[in-house]
Amino acid sequence: MTKLNEKDRDGLAESQFAFEKQRKEPLENASHVRNAVARFNQVEGVSDADRDAAWKRIKAAAKKFNVEVHESDWREIGHKKS
């Protein structure tokens, strides 16, 4: 994954984060999108409404960067489909 230094992270617009208000999980490239999905359930201090909005941004970024996301909803993360 591309590592962001503090200056680069501070330079990102809120819209470039999955969790905009909290500025958590940047979405500026494919590697960060995959990381946002992997770490989604580890984000603390956010509501389900925040998660719903973040998931929409992650799905849009995944499409933009051609990242395959198997889950259709964030509630499916970590659950194996039969």
Secondary structure, 3 states (H helix, E strand, C coil): CCCCCHHHHHCCCHHHEEECCCCEEECCCHHHHHHHHHHHHHCCCCCHHHHHHHHHHHHHHHHHCCCCCCCCCHHHCCCCCC
